[in-house]
Amino acid sequence: MQGGEGNPDISVVSPVYGCAGCLEDLVDRIGLAMASLGRSHEIILVDDASPDGAWERIVEISSVNPAVRGFHLSRNFGQHAAISAGLEQIRGGVVVVMDCDLQDLPEEIPGLVLALEGDSQIALASRMERKDGLIKRIGSSAFYAILRRLTESDYDPTVANFGAYTRKVIDVVNAMPESDRFFPLLVRWTGFKSVIVPVNHGQRAHGRSGYSFGRLLRLALNVALSYSDKPLRMVVKSSVVFAVFALFIAGYSVYRYVIGDIQVAGFTSIIASIWLVGSVVVSCIGITGLYLGRLYNQVKGRPHFIVSDSTGGRG
């Protein structure tokens, strides 16, 4: 798939956070991978307000490498918002999305791009053996377990953002108005034909992951609330369970009253009412409130990100 006249064939989008030290290596290795394909390319680096001076490094690299375009977000909007910022700047007919820490190996890009030469619109990289630390693996496993449970999707934990996508797919993703962005599920929703490409996974070259265990769990909850109504259905089911338990407590209280263990008038009805009404109402209000909060954020219509600076091109 070729880009338009004067445009590169392939756009590589990479959100940048905490990896200033490996950006030059990333750009060089992407260039070598593209040279092996014989395709023109651009590299879009989106600085998600990285605290390690990544923007200054991006400016330096783009000043000597015309294939590199940099965009600086006004604050930390999150990885998936940064991906969205990069996707809105693409000019190529094929788009590769990858992390900047070199765990997504640039040498795997040709295989992903070539996988689109059939009738597939999406080529997803499947990490055969992850090279993360123990804590990161535990957090990631918990994240995907919660994600599968709450969204009722058979999500493959070996697949993340790394992949190659046709311009048609990315145009659809860019048109989606969701304020809570989660790139893999946005891509999946499009329904375009996809293919899984096994890839090697590298060691993190610089810095450390911005995803702590707690942040991964919060992300899983946010994704579930944004992309599934299962939590609401879980409220209904749990309310039934609480109601049955409340009836059991009420029956037990009646039994104690009948055998003379309870002498205070009205105690039984009060206990039954508290358990039955309180358990149902509190749980329903809690989950409904979370969804209302998401709806409130969506209707405000604020942008997903703000680009405060760029090294050229569309900002």
C-alpha positions as CSV (number, residue, x, y, z in Angstrom):
1,M,0.0,0.0,0.0
2,Q,1.5,3.3,-1.1
3,G,1.0,6.8,0.4
4,G,-0.4,9.6,-1.5
5,E,1.6,11.8,-3.9
6,G,4.5,13.3,-2.0
7,N,3.6,11.3,1.1
8,P,5.6,8.4,2.7
9,D,4.4,4.8,2.2
10,I,4.6,4.0,5.9
11,S,4.0,6.0,9.0
12,V,5.4,4.8,12.3
13,V,3.7,6.2,15.4
14,S,5.4,5.9,18.8
15,P,4.2,7.5,22.1
16,V,7.2,8.6,24.2
17,Y,7.4,8.6,28.0
18,G,10.5,7.9,30.1
19,C,12.7,6.7,27.2
20,A,14.7,9.7,26.1
21,G,17.9,7.7,26.2
22,C,16.8,5.2,23.5
23,L,15.1,7.5,21.0
24,E,18.1,7.8,18.7
25,D,18.6,4.0,18.6
26,L,14.9,3.6,18.0
27,V,14.9,5.9,15.0
28,D,18.1,4.3,13.5
29,R,16.7,0.8,13.8
30,I,13.4,1.8,12.3
31,G,15.3,3.3,9.4
32,L,17.2,0.1,8.8
33,A,14.0,-1.9,8.9
34,M,12.4,0.4,6.3
35,A,15.4,0.2,4.1
36,S,15.0,-3.6,4.0
37,L,11.5,-3.1,2.7
38,G,12.5,-0.4,0.2
39,R,9.6,1.8,1.3
40,S,9.6,5.5,2.2
41,H,8.6,6.3,5.7
42,E,8.0,8.8,8.4
43,I,8.5,8.4,12.2
44,I,6.0,10.3,14.4
45,L,7.2,10.6,18.0
46,V,4.7,11.9,20.5
47,D,6.1,13.2,23.7
48,D,3.5,12.5,26.4
49,A,5.0,15.2,28.7
50,S,7.9,12.8,29.5
51,P,9.8,13.9,32.7
52,D,13.2,13.0,31.3
53,G,13.7,15.7,28.7
54,A,12.5,13.6,25.8
55,W,11.1,16.6,23.9
56,E,14.5,18.2,23.6
57,R,15.9,15.0,22.3
58,I,13.1,14.6,19.8
59,V,13.8,18.2,18.5
60,E,17.5,17.3,18.1
61,I,16.8,14.1,16.2
62,S,14.2,15.7,13.9
63,S,16.6,18.5,13.0
64,V,19.0,16.0,11.5
65,N,16.6,13.3,10.3
66,P,13.8,14.6,8.0
67,A,11.9,11.4,8.4
68,V,11.2,12.2,12.1
69,R,8.3,14.4,13.1
70,G,7.8,15.3,16.8
71,F,4.7,16.4,18.7
72,H,4.8,17.6,22.3
73,L,1.6,17.2,24.4
74,S,0.8,20.0,26.9
75,R,0.6,17.5,29.8
76,N,0.6,13.8,30.4
77,F,-2.6,12.6,28.8
78,G,-1.7,8.9,28.8
79,Q,-0.3,6.4,26.4
80,H,-3.4,5.8,24.3
81,A,-4.2,9.5,24.0
82,A,-0.6,10.0,22.8
83,I,-1.2,7.3,20.2
84,S,-4.3,9.1,19.1
85,A,-2.3,12.3,18.8
86,G,0.2,10.6,16.5
87,L,-2.5,8.8,14.4
88,E,-4.1,12.2,13.6
89,Q,-0.8,13.3,12.0
90,I,-0.1,10.3,9.7
91,R,0.5,10.7,6.0
92,G,1.3,7.1,5.0
93,G,-0.9,4.4,3.5
94,V,0.2,1.9,6.2
95,V,0.6,2.7,9.9
96,V,2.8,1.0,12.4
97,V,2.1,1.6,16.1
98,M,4.9,0.7,18.6
99,D,6.2,1.5,22.0
100,C,9.4,3.6,22.2
101,D,11.3,1.5,24.8
102,L,12.6,-1.0,22.1
103,Q,10.7,-3.9,23.6
104,D,8.7,-3.7,20.4
105,L,11.6,-4.6,18.1
106,P,11.9,-2.4,15.0
107,E,13.3,-5.5,13.2
108,E,9.8,-7.0,13.3
109,I,8.2,-4.2,11.4
110,P,8.8,-5.7,7.9
111,G,7.0,-8.9,8.8
112,L,4.0,-7.0,10.1
113,V,3.9,-4.8,7.0
114,L,4.2,-7.7,4.6
115,A,1.4,-9.5,6.4
116,L,-1.0,-6.8,5.0
117,E,-0.3,-7.7,1.4
118,G,-3.1,-10.2,1.4
119,D,-6.7,-9.2,2.3
120,S,-6.0,-8.4,5.9
121,Q,-6.3,-4.8,7.1
122,I,-4.7,-5.4,10.5
123,A,-1.5,-7.3,11.4
124,L,-1.2,-7.7,15.2
125,A,2.2,-8.6,16.8
126,S,2.0,-11.5,19.2
127,R,4.8,-11.5,21.7
128,M,6.0,-15.1,21.9
129,E,8.0,-14.6,25.1
130,R,7.7,-11.5,27.1
131,K,10.9,-10.0,28.5
132,D,9.3,-8.0,31.4
133,G,10.2,-8.1,35.1
134,L,8.1,-10.2,37.5
135,I,6.1,-7.3,38.9
136,K,5.2,-6.1,35.4
137,R,4.2,-9.6,34.3
138,I,2.0,-10.0,37.4
139,G,0.4,-6.6,36.8
140,S,-0.1,-7.2,33.1
141,S,-1.7,-10.6,33.8
142,A,-4.1,-9.1,36.3
143,F,-4.9,-6.3,33.9
144,Y,-5.9,-8.7,31.1
145,A,-7.7,-11.0,33.4
146,I,-9.9,-8.1,34.6
147,L,-10.3,-6.8,31.1
148,R,-11.5,-10.2,29.8
149,R,-13.9,-10.6,32.7
150,L,-15.4,-7.1,32.6
151,T,-15.6,-6.7,28.8
152,E,-16.5,-10.3,28.0
153,S,-14.0,-10.3,25.2
154,D,-11.5,-13.1,24.5
155,Y,-8.6,-10.7,24.6
156,D,-5.2,-12.2,23.8
157,P,-2.7,-11.0,26.5
158,T,0.3,-11.5,24.1
159,V,-1.1,-8.7,21.8
160,A,-0.8,-5.0,22.7
161,N,-0.4,-1.9,20.6
162,F,2.4,-3.1,18.3
163,G,1.0,-3.8,14.9
164,A,0.6,-2.6,11.3
165,Y,-2.7,-1.1,10.1
166,T,-4.0,0.1,6.8
167,R,-5.0,3.7,6.4
168,K,-8.7,2.6,6.2
169,V,-8.5,1.2,9.7
170,I,-6.8,4.2,11.2
171,D,-9.3,6.6,9.5
172,V,-12.1,4.8,11.2
173,V,-10.3,4.8,14.6
174,N,-9.6,8.5,14.3
175,A,-13.3,9.2,13.6
176,M,-14.4,7.6,16.9
177,P,-15.4,10.2,19.5
178,E,-14.6,8.3,22.7
179,S,-12.9,10.5,25.3
180,D,-11.5,7.4,27.0
181,R,-9.1,6.0,24.4
182,F,-7.8,2.4,24.4
183,F,-6.3,1.7,21.0
184,P,-6.4,-2.1,20.9
185,L,-10.2,-2.2,21.6
186,L,-10.9,0.6,19.2
187,V,-9.1,-1.3,16.5
188,R,-11.0,-4.5,17.4
189,W,-14.3,-2.8,17.2
190,T,-13.8,-1.8,13.5
191,G,-14.2,-5.5,12.6
192,F,-11.7,-5.4,9.8
193,K,-9.9,-8.7,9.0
194,S,-6.8,-9.2,11.1
195,V,-3.9,-11.6,11.2
196,I,-1.7,-12.5,14.1
197,V,2.1,-12.3,13.5
198,P,4.4,-13.9,16.1
199,V,7.3,-11.6,17.0
200,N,10.2,-11.6,19.4
201,H,10.0,-9.3,22.4
202,G,13.0,-7.3,23.6
203,Q,14.3,-6.1,26.9
204,R,13.5,-2.6,27.9
205,A,16.4,-0.5,26.7
206,H,16.0,2.6,28.9
207,G,14.0,3.8,31.9
208,R,11.1,2.0,33.4
209,S,7.5,1.4,32.6
210,G,5.0,4.2,33.5
211,Y,2.4,1.5,34.4
212,S,2.5,0.5,38.0
213,F,0.3,-2.4,39.3
214,G,-2.3,0.1,40.6
215,R,-2.3,2.1,37.4
216,L,-2.9,-1.1,35.3
217,L,-5.9,-2.0,37.5
218,R,-7.3,1.5,37.2
219,L,-6.9,1.3,33.4
220,A,-8.7,-2.0,33.3
221,L,-11.6,-0.6,35.2
222,N,-11.7,2.5,33.0
223,V,-11.7,0.4,29.9
224,A,-14.5,-1.8,31.2
225,L,-16.7,1.2,32.1
226,S,-16.0,2.8,28.7
227,Y,-16.4,-0.3,26.4
228,S,-18.8,-2.6,28.2
229,D,-22.1,-2.6,30.1
230,K,-21.2,-5.8,31.9
231,P,-20.6,-4.0,35.3
232,L,-24.2,-2.8,35.2
233,R,-25.4,-6.3,34.5
234,M,-23.2,-7.5,37.4
235,V,-25.0,-5.1,39.6
236,V,-28.3,-6.7,38.8
237,K,-27.0,-10.1,39.5
238,S,-25.3,-9.1,42.7
239,S,-28.5,-7.4,43.8
240,V,-30.3,-10.7,43.5
241,V,-27.7,-12.4,45.6
242,F,-27.9,-9.7,48.2
243,A,-31.7,-9.9,48.2
244,V,-31.6,-13.7,48.8
245,F,-29.1,-13.3,51.6
246,A,-31.3,-10.5,53.1
247,L,-34.3,-12.8,53.0
248,F,-32.2,-15.4,54.7
249,I,-31.3,-13.0,57.5
250,A,-34.9,-11.8,57.7
251,G,-36.1,-15.5,58.0
252,Y,-33.5,-16.2,60.7
253,S,-34.7,-13.1,62.6
254,V,-38.3,-14.3,62.4
255,Y,-37.2,-17.7,63.6
256,R,-35.4,-16.1,66.6
257,Y,-38.5,-14.0,67.3
258,V,-40.8,-17.1,67.2
259,I,-38.7,-19.0,69.7
260,G,-38.5,-16.1,72.0
261,D,-34.8,-15.0,71.5
262,I,-35.9,-11.5,70.3
263,Q,-38.2,-9.5,72.6
264,V,-37.9,-6.0,71.1
265,A,-40.9,-5.1,69.0
266,G,-40.1,-4.1,65.4
267,F,-36.5,-5.4,65.4
268,T,-37.2,-8.0,62.8
269,S,-38.7,-5.7,60.3
270,I,-36.0,-3.1,60.7
271,I,-33.2,-5.6,60.2
272,A,-34.9,-7.0,57.1
273,S,-35.4,-3.6,55.6
274,I,-31.8,-2.5,56.2
275,W,-30.3,-5.6,54.6
276,L,-32.7,-5.8,51.7
277,V,-33.0,-2.1,50.6
278,G,-29.5,-0.9,51.7
279,S,-27.5,-3.7,50.0
280,V,-29.3,-3.2,46.7
281,V,-29.4,0.6,46.6
282,V,-25.8,1.2,47.6
283,S,-24.3,-1.2,45.1
284,C,-26.6,0.1,42.2
285,I,-25.9,3.7,43.0
286,G,-22.1,3.1,43.1
287,I,-21.9,1.5,39.6
288,T,-24.4,3.8,38.1
289,G,-22.4,6.7,39.4
290,L,-19.3,5.5,37.7
291,Y,-21.1,5.3,34.4
292,L,-22.6,8.8,34.9
293,G,-19.1,10.1,35.5
294,R,-17.9,8.6,32.2
295,L,-21.0,10.1,30.4
296,Y,-20.2,13.5,32.0
297,N,-16.7,13.4,30.7
298,Q,-17.9,12.4,27.2
299,V,-20.5,15.1,26.9
300,K,-18.1,17.8,27.9
301,G,-16.5,17.3,24.5
302,R,-13.0,18.2,25.5
303,P,-10.2,17.2,23.2
304,H,-8.4,13.9,23.8
305,F,-5.1,15.7,23.9
306,I,-3.5,19.1,23.3
307,V,-0.4,19.4,21.1
308,S,1.6,22.3,22.5
309,D,4.5,22.2,20.1
310,S,5.8,20.3,17.1
311,T,8.9,20.0,15.0
312,G,7.0,20.6,11.7
313,G,4.1,19.3,9.7
314,R,0.6,19.4,10.9
315,G,0.3,20.3,14.6
